[in-house]
Structures are given as C-alpha cells and as structure tokens.
C-alpha cells in the first residue's frame, strides 16, 4: 500500500485520508481552475482549514495558530 504525505501538517497515511486541493483557490484565480499544475493532494483536515487561502497564507496561518492548526485527516 502506498503512503502519501501532507505538505502542510506532515501527516503520512493512505490515500483515503487525502483530498485533491486547488493550490491557488479558484475563487482567487478562476483561470487556473482544474489545471493539473494547480492540483495537489493534501490531508482532508488541512484541505478544510486551508479553504480559500493560498499556500503561503495557509502556512503563515498555521505558524501563528499552532494550537488550532490541523494535524491529519478529518475523522
């Protein structure tokens, strides 16, 4: 069985704990949409918290909110 790793929280696990995320949210740049280079797998928990943040915005948010930052998929 293959394992995947979330680039934000470091969770390692099976694909079932991951979702496809738009790296740059469609709401921020509709032209990118579902272009393959704008898609990535991240754990479901980080995907929910990232919402419409860019990767840098979410990384900074995690840095300044460690007590509520997600670690792993939603259970």
MIDOSE-1310 file (N, C-alpha, C; in nm, 2 decimals, decimal comma, always signed):
residues 75
xxxx	+0,08/-0,12/+0,00/+0,00/+0,00/+0,00/+0,09/+0,12/+0,00; +0,06/+0,22/-0,09/+0,13/+0,34/-0,09/+0,09/+0,44/+0,02; +0,18/+0,52/+0,06/+0,15/+0,62/+0,16/+0,18/+0,76/+0,10; +0,10/+0,85/+0,14/+0,11/+0,99/+0,10/+0,15/+1,07/+0,22
xxxx	+0,21/+1,19/+0,19/+0,24/+1,28/+0,30/+0,18/+1,42/+0,27; +0,12/+1,48/+0,37/+0,06/+1,61/+0,36/+0,17/+1,71/+0,37; +0,18/+1,80/+0,27/+0,29/+1,90/+0,27/+0,27/+2,01/+0,38; +0,16/+2,02/+0,44/+0,13/+2,12/+0,54/+0,15/+2,07/+0,69
xxxx	+0,09/+1,96/+0,72/+0,10/+1,91/+0,86/+0,19/+1,79/+0,87; +0,24/+1,73/+0,76/+0,33/+1,62/+0,77/+0,26/+1,48/+0,79; +0,13/+1,48/+0,80/+0,06/+1,35/+0,82/+0,10/+1,25/+0,70; +0,13/+1,13/+0,74/+0,16/+1,02/+0,64/+0,05/+0,92/+0,66
xxxx	-0,01/+0,88/+0,55/-0,11/+0,78/+0,55/-0,16/+0,74/+0,42; -0,26/+0,65/+0,41/-0,32/+0,61/+0,29/-0,40/+0,72/+0,21; -0,42/+0,70/+0,09/-0,48/+0,80/+0,00/-0,62/+0,83/+0,05; -0,68/+0,74/+0,13/-0,82/+0,76/+0,18/-0,82/+0,88/+0,27
xxxx	-0,71/+0,93/+0,33/-0,71/+1,04/+0,42/-0,68/+1,17/+0,35; -0,67/+1,17/+0,22/-0,63/+1,28/+0,14/-0,74/+1,33/+0,04; -0,73/+1,45/+0,00/-0,82/+1,51/-0,10/-0,74/+1,59/-0,20; -0,80/+1,61/-0,31/-0,73/+1,70/-0,41/-0,77/+1,84/-0,37
xxxx	-0,66/+1,92/-0,37/-0,68/+2,07/-0,33/-0,64/+2,15/-0,45; -0,70/+2,27/-0,47/-0,65/+2,37/-0,57/-0,55/+2,45/-0,49; -0,43/+2,44/-0,53/-0,32/+2,51/-0,47/-0,35/+2,66/-0,46; -0,38/+2,72/-0,57/-0,43/+2,85/-0,58/-0,59/+2,84/-0,59
xxxx	-0,66/+2,88/-0,49/-0,81/+2,86/-0,50/-0,87/+2,92/-0,62; -0,97/+2,85/-0,67/-1,04/+2,90/-0,79/-1,10/+3,04/-0,76; -1,15/+3,06/-0,64/-1,20/+3,19/-0,60/-1,10/+3,30/-0,61; -0,97/+3,27/-0,61/-0,87/+3,37/-0,61/-0,81/+3,39/-0,75
xxxx	-0,83/+3,28/-0,84/-0,78/+3,29/-0,98/-0,86/+3,19/-1,06; -0,98/+3,22/-1,11/-1,06/+3,13/-1,18/-1,00/+3,07/-1,30; -0,90/+3,14/-1,36/-0,83/+3,09/-1,48/-0,75/+2,96/-1,46; -0,71/+2,95/-1,33/-0,63/+2,83/-1,30/-0,72/+2,70/-1,29
xxxx	-0,83/+2,72/-1,24/-0,93/+2,61/-1,23/-0,87/+2,48/-1,20; -0,90/+2,38/-1,28/-0,86/+2,24/-1,26/-0,73/+2,21/-1,35; -0,65/+2,31/-1,37/-0,53/+2,28/-1,44/-0,44/+2,19/-1,35; -0,39/+2,09/-1,41/-0,31/+1,99/-1,34/-0,21/+2,05/-1,24
xxxx	-0,14/+2,15/-1,29/-0,03/+2,20/-1,21/-0,08/+2,28/-1,09; -0,22/+2,30/-1,08/-0,28/+2,37/-0,97/-0,34/+2,28/-0,87; -0,33/+2,15/-0,90/-0,39/+2,05/-0,81/-0,28/+1,97/-0,73; -0,32/+1,94/-0,61/-0,22/+1,86/-0,52/-0,30/+1,79/-0,42
xxxx	-0,25/+1,68/-0,37/-0,31/+1,60/-0,26/-0,26/+1,66/-0,13; -0,36/+1,69/-0,04/-0,33/+1,73/+0,10/-0,43/+1,65/+0,19; -0,40/+1,64/+0,31/-0,49/+1,56/+0,40/-0,62/+1,64/+0,41; -0,73/+1,57/+0,44/-0,86/+1,63/+0,44/-0,88/+1,74/+0,54
xxxx	-0,81/+1,72/+0,66/-0,82/+1,82/+0,76/-0,75/+1,96/+0,72; -0,63/+1,95/+0,66/-0,57/+2,07/+0,61/-0,65/+2,13/+0,49; -0,71/+2,05/+0,41/-0,79/+2,10/+0,30/-0,90/+2,18/+0,35; -0,97/+2,14/+0,46/-1,08/+2,22/+0,52/-1,03/+2,35/+0,57
xxxx	-0,92/+2,34/+0,65/-0,86/+2,46/+0,71/-0,81/+2,56/+0,61; -0,75/+2,51/+0,50/-0,69/+2,59/+0,40/-0,79/+2,68/+0,33; -0,91/+2,61/+0,30/-1,02/+2,68/+0,24/-0,98/+2,76/+0,12; -1,00/+2,89/+0,12/-0,96/+2,97/+0,00/-0,83/+3,05/+0,03
xxxx	-0,74/+3,00/+0,11/-0,61/+3,06/+0,14/-0,51/+3,01/+0,03; -0,41/+3,09/+0,00/-0,31/+3,05/-0,09/-0,21/+2,96/+0,00; -0,12/+2,88/-0,06/-0,03/+2,80/+0,02/+0,05/+2,89/+0,12; +0,10/+3,01/+0,08/+0,17/+3,09/+0,17/+0,09/+3,14/+0,29
xxxx	-0,04/+3,18/+0,25/-0,13/+3,23/+0,35/-0,16/+3,12/+0,45; -0,18/+3,00/+0,41/-0,22/+2,89/+0,50/-0,09/+2,85/+0,58; +0,02/+2,85/+0,52/+0,14/+2,82/+0,60/+0,17/+2,92/+0,71; +0,14/+3,05/+0,68/+0,16/+3,15/+0,78/+0,05/+3,14/+0,89
xxxx	-0,07/+3,11/+0,85/-0,18/+3,09/+0,94/-0,15/+2,98/+1,04; -0,09/+2,87/+0,99/-0,05/+2,75/+1,07/+0,05/+2,80/+1,17; +0,15/+2,87/+1,12/+0,26/+2,92/+1,21/+0,21/+3,00/+1,33; +0,11/+3,09/+1,30/+0,06/+3,18/+1,41/-0,06/+3,12/+1,48
xxxx	-0,11/+3,00/+1,45/-0,22/+2,94/+1,51/-0,19/+2,79/+1,54; -0,08/+2,76/+1,61/-0,04/+2,62/+1,62/-0,14/+2,54/+1,71; -0,21/+2,60/+1,80/-0,30/+2,53/+1,89/-0,43/+2,48/+1,82; -0,46/+2,55/+1,71/-0,58/+2,50/+1,64/-0,55/+2,45/+1,50
xxxx	-0,42/+2,45/+1,46/-0,38/+2,40/+1,33/-0,41/+2,25/+1,32; -0,45/+2,21/+1,20/-0,49/+2,07/+1,18/-0,36/+1,98/+1,17; -0,38/+1,85/+1,22/-0,27/+1,75/+1,20/-0,34/+1,62/+1,16; -0,36/+1,60/+1,04/-0,41/+1,47/+0,99/-0,55/+1,49/+0,93
xxx	-0,60/+1,38/+0,88/-0,74/+1,38/+0,81/-0,85/+1,40/+0,91; -0,96/+1,44/+0,86/-1,08/+1,45/+0,94/-1,13/+1,31/+0,98; -1,17/+1,29/+1,10/-1,21/+1,16/+1,14/-1,36/+1,15/+1,15
